[in-house]
Amino acid sequence: MQSRLPASAARRRRRAFTLIEAIAAVVFLGAAIPSMVWGIRDAVIRRTDPLKLTRARWLAAERMEQIIADRHSTTRGYDYCVTAAYPSEAAVSGFSGYQRSVAINAINTNTGSSGWKNVTVTVTYIDGVGAARSITLTTILTNYTP
């Protein structure tokens, strides 16, 4: 013989969520959704940061390669590589929002000029949240020719 459940037990099995469960779900979602939306908002704002950083690095490398090429040029050479030869750019042509500057300093020793120059190229830009960021590349040029 099969045993049958009492009518009250059968009704309990067929019920959906209780009021307590529904309130707990609303409270949980109310706490979780704002933080998820904030995270998505932040990701959307910062989505361009890697692209801007890559462009800034490329602009710095471009100027550095130009300086190194000038150093090895037969018409320009080591003595041409001075800060005045590479003026600062308040707006890099074709790249709005980027500024580029060059600093070239002779490295001196106690006996005078060492034949070395410290070259620093800095590119500054504005990131996704409006903060100024910069990237700097540095190298050393020598007066040595093999």
Secondary structure as GFF3:
##gff-version 3
##sequence-region A 1 146
A	DSSP	alpha_helix	7	14	.	.	.	ID=ss1
A	DSSP	alpha_helix	19	45	.	.	.	ID=ss2
A	DSSP	three_ten_helix	46	48	.	.	.	ID=ss3
A	DSSP	alpha_helix	49	72	.	.	.	ID=ss4
A	DSSP	three_ten_helix	78	80	.	.	.	ID=ss5
A	DSSP	three_ten_helix	83	85	.	.	.	ID=ss6
A	DSSP	beta_strand	98	109	.	.	.	ID=ss7
A	DSSP	beta_strand	112	126	.	.	.	ID=ss8
A	DSSP	beta_strand	132	142	.	.	.	ID=ss9
###
